[in-house]
Amino acid sequence: MLTPFDVTSAMIRTWQMQTQAAMVIGLRVAGMAGAWALPPGERSRMVAEKQVAFAKAGQKMAAAMVTGAAPLAIYQAGLAPIARKTKANTGRLGRRAIKG
């Protein structure tokens, strides 16, 4: 049975991922503008990583659907790989930006 906590938790995880994605975009744009040095290969990485993350999300969602999971569980399964990538990028690029 779905509870208000389940929905709120999914909303918070989604908000966290969206906020981290905005931070990653800002850090990359600042790097491209010359505010700090982008790591080698960052420009191609920012395209290729999305393909991998979304493919993993699709696989996780399909696996959840096959098992008969509830719609919210299917959504959360798809969100997880994308959220992991945005969190990792925020940390990696943030540390790099602080070092200069």
Buried (B, 14 or more C-beta within 10 A) or exposed (E): EEEEEBEEEBEEBBEBBEEBBEBBEEBBEBBEEEEBEBEEEBEEBBEEBEEEBBEBBEEBBEEBEEEEBEEEBBBBBBBBBBBEBBBEBBEBBBEBBEEE
